[in-house]
Amino acid sequence: MQMPPRAEPTTAAGSQTTDTLSRRAASSPSPTPPTQAPRVANPRRRRWWKVAAWALAGALSVAVAVLVARWLVTLDGVRQFMVDYPGEYPLPEGTAPGFPAWVRWQHFFNLFLMALIIRTGLQVRTEQKPAAYWSPRAKADRKVSLTVWLHQSLDALWVINGAVFIVLLIVSGHWARIVPSSIEVFPNALSAALQYLSLDWPTEHGWANYNSLQQLAYFVTVFVAAPLSAATGLRMSLLWPASNARLNRLYPTEVARAIHFPVMLYFVSFIVMHVAMVFATGALRNLNHMFAGTDAINWVGFAWFIGAAAVIAAAWTLARPLIVAPVANVFGRVSNR
């Protein structure tokens, strides 16, 4: 008996035969390859390029300024100006030379606090998800990140240290070292600036008298930049009465923010320039002035400086949530959210 022809295999759903599927697949257009995503520039690399561009522009500006200054000091009128105004003027009679112990300790405390304030301030600006939060016990609804609490606490200590410094400055008569007492401070400061830029630096004897450019820089730092930093920091702190609508209108937080960060950049620039000049104009003698209290050339002040730097480095390392949280919990409430 003749067997019937074998049927083509089908799928469970009764789909087309293999030949039919093959012909349809051959007639179908080939799938479009996925579009490759455009390459995005690395933001970190772009940021470093911007920093490098600014650094190059700054270096070129300094080079041009040096060339101009070296040309200016060859002119007869400029040379006579620098003879009339050598870069400093006599201090008021009775101003004691040297740096008493309280000045040296205040200097260390200020350096210590400023280093941590700058560190935590930069952390506040870049922080995305805080590791912990802090709130006052009486006002649990007003909470800030633990980093903000540390930053504001360091600010408060810095303001107290500065207030003590200014009181002692006035009482002791040491104020004459950094507060201009003659209109001659301005032409002398210009003369000192020309000497620095022409690379024929003024004679350094800060033990007895700063040059006028130094005096103006210290005056601006203590009596202009520091109060601005404190006033703008207060506006953004938990101490500000946030519910007072009139005060908020008179002193908007946007104004405080617009001033606070540039002032911090000023402090960073001042510290970098100050430390550079300390080492460039006689490191051992200058470090003895501020750390050992002597006008001598030996390694005592340098040893004290290394010890101070080690303390600051240790505090910089330990300023992290695991260490800060127990301290913050004493003054308020620390939580994870």
Stockholm file with secondary structure:
# STOCKHOLM 1.0

chainA/1-337         MQMPPRAEPTTAAGSQTTDTLSRRAASSPSPTPPTQAPRVANPRRRRWWKVAAWALAGALSVAVAVLVARWLVTLDGVRQFMVDYPGEYPLPEGTAPGFPAWVRWQHFFNLFLMALIIRTGLQVRTEQKPAAYWSPRAKADRKVSLTVWLHQSLDALWVINGAVFIVLLIVSGHWARIVPSSIEVFPNALSAALQYLSLDWPTEHGWANYNSLQQLAYFVTVFVAAPLSAATGLRMSLLWPASNARLNRLYPTEVARAIHFPVMLYFVSFIVMHVAMVFATGALRNLNHMFAGTDAINWVGFAWFIGAAAVIAAAWTLARPLIVAPVANVFGRVSNR
#=GR chainA/1-337 SS CCCCCCCCCCCTTCCCCHHHHHHHHHHSCCCCCCCCCCCCCCHHHHHHHHHHHHHHHHHHHHHHHHHHHHHHTTSHHHHHHHHHCCSCCCCCTTCCCSCCHHHHHHHHHHHHHHHHHHHHHHHHHHCSSCSCEEECSSCTTCCEEHHHHHHHHHHHHHHHHHHHHHHHHHHHSGGGGTSCCSTTHHHHHHHHHHHHHTTCCCCCCTTTCCCHHHHHHHHHIIIIIHHHHHHHHHHTSTTSCTTCHHHHHHSCHHHHHHHHHHHHHHHHHHHHHHHHHHHHTTHHHHHIIIIICCCCCSSHHHHHHHHHHHHHHHHHHHCSHHHHHHHHHHHSEEECC
#=GC SS_cons         CCCCCCCCCCCTTCCCCHHHHHHHHHHSCCCCCCCCCCCCCCHHHHHHHHHHHHHHHHHHHHHHHHHHHHHHTTSHHHHHHHHHCCSCCCCCTTCCCSCCHHHHHHHHHHHHHHHHHHHHHHHHHHCSSCSCEEECSSCTTCCEEHHHHHHHHHHHHHHHHHHHHHHHHHHHSGGGGTSCCSTTHHHHHHHHHHHHHTTCCCCCCTTTCCCHHHHHHHHHIIIIIHHHHHHHHHHTSTTSCTTCHHHHHHSCHHHHHHHHHHHHHHHHHHHHHHHHHHHHTTHHHHHIIIIICCCCCSSHHHHHHHHHHHHHHHHHHHCSHHHHHHHHHHHSEEECC
//
